[in-house]
Amino acid sequence: MREFITRTASWFFNSVSWRHHDFGYAVGGGRWDRARCDWKFYAAMLRDAFCQKYLLITRLPALFLATSFYIAVRIGGQLGSFEFRECYASMQEIIDTYI
């Protein structure tokens, strides 16, 4: 399901923002780290949405989707996706997350 959502959303958003957000979740940290990661993801999606050429066809749906995805990661990210830790993950721990 996650792959389908990411693939579909790439019509509106640059995939770099998705990968950057996933990387931030792998690095982990505390509540503020997660909030910052989610906010940066939202800001990147908003930038991509405002770069859409057609207001009614792509820009407005992209703005709606950006807000929906932001709400989803704020709610869903606390259910196990974010690595809550006392300190940030080591490089090896991050690599292990992606292997």
N, C-alpha and C positions, 0 to 999 in steps of 0.2 A: 504494500500500500504506500509506504514511504517513498519508494522508488518511483511509483506512478505519479505521486503528487509532485515530487521534485522535477520529473521529466515534463509534466504538464505546465508547471509554473515557469519553466525555463522559456516558455513563449513570451513571458512578461519580464522576467528577472534574470540578471546575469548569474550564472551558476557559481561564480566566485563567492558571492555573498553566502550561499548555502554551505560551501566547503569551509569558509572562514568560520561560520557559526558552529559547524560540527567540530572543527578544530578547537574552538574555544570551550566546547563542552568536554572534549577529551582532556584538555589541560586542567580543567576543573578549578576548584577554589571554594570560596564561600558564597553566601547569598548575593552579595554585591557584585561578585565576579559574574555570576549567572545573569543578574539583572543587566549589567553592562554589556555582556555578550548578546543578550536578546535585544537590547536597545540598538546596538550597532547593526544587528541583522535587520531590524525594522528600518533604520535610517538608510541602509543600503538598498532595501527594496523600494523605499519611497523615492530615492534618487533615480532608480531604474524606471519606476512608474512615471515620474515626471518627464523622462526622456522619450516616452512613447509618442509617436507622431500624431495619432488620431485621438482626439479628446474622448469622444463617446464610444468608439469601438475598442480602443485598447487602454487609454489612460485611466478612465474611470474604473473599469473592471480591475486594472492593476492596483489602483489605490485601495479598492475594496479587498482584494486578495491580500495585499500587504498587511492591512489591519487585521484581517482574519488569521493570517499566519502568525502575526505577532501575538495575538491573544492565545492561539493554540500552543505556541512554544512557552508562553508564560504559564499556562495551565499544565500542559503535558510534560514540560521539561523537569518538573519537580518529581515526576513519577519514576525516575530512574535513569533518564538519559544523561543528565548532568552529573559529573563526577565531583561530588562534594568531598573536599579534602582540607586538611589543615594547611597544606602547602601545595603549590602547583606540581603537576606531574613532571616526572623526569622525561628526557627525550626518549628513553627506552620504553617507558610506560605509554607514551603517546604513540610510538611506532607499533607497540603491541596492540593498541586499540584498533589500528587500521589493518592489521594482518589477520 
